[in-house]
């Protein structure tokens, strides 16, 4: 079972975190939130931010 990872914050360091999350075997990087905007790989799967957070195994938050 893959770890479902999400990322909050895509500034300079967030882009590195996103790259690393995509490269880790066993991690499925499914979504990233930027300010109030949410970028989702499968938009029909997540309709609300709370649903998104509850569906993740791992959340990385950056400023």
C-alpha positions in Angstrom: 0.0 0.0 0.0 1.4 3.3 -1.1 1.7 6.3 1.2 -0.6 9.1 -0.1 1.3 12.3 0.2 0.2 15.9 -0.1 2.2 19.2 0.0 1.0 22.5 1.4 3.2 25.4 0.1 5.1 25.3 -3.2 7.6 28.1 -2.7 11.3 27.5 -3.5 11.7 24.6 -1.0 8.2 23.2 -1.7 9.3 22.5 -5.3 12.2 20.4 -4.0 9.9 18.6 -1.6 7.5 17.8 -4.5 10.3 16.5 -6.6 11.6 14.3 -3.8 8.1 13.0 -2.9 7.6 12.0 -6.6 10.9 10.1 -6.6 10.3 8.0 -3.4 9.3 4.5 -4.1 6.0 3.6 -2.3 4.9 7.3 -2.1 2.0 8.5 -4.3 2.2 12.3 -4.5 -1.4 13.1 -5.1 -2.0 16.8 -4.4 -0.4 20.2 -3.6 -2.0 23.3 -2.2 -0.8 26.8 -2.9 -2.3 29.5 -0.7 -6.0 29.0 -1.2 -5.7 27.2 -4.5 -5.5 23.4 -4.7 -3.8 21.6 -7.5 -5.0 18.0 -7.7 -3.9 15.2 -10.0 -7.4 13.6 -9.9 -9.8 16.5 -9.4 -13.0 14.4 -9.2 -11.5 12.4 -6.3 -11.3 15.5 -3.9 -14.0 18.1 -3.7 -13.1 19.8 -0.5 -9.8 20.6 1.2 -10.9 18.8 4.4 -11.7 15.6 2.4 -8.2 16.0 0.8 -6.4 16.2 4.1 -8.4 13.3 5.5 -7.5 11.1 2.6 -3.7 11.6 2.9 -1.3 9.5 4.9 1.4 12.2 4.9 1.2 16.0 4.7 4.3 18.2 4.3 3.7 21.9 5.2 6.1 24.7 4.2 6.0 28.4 4.4 
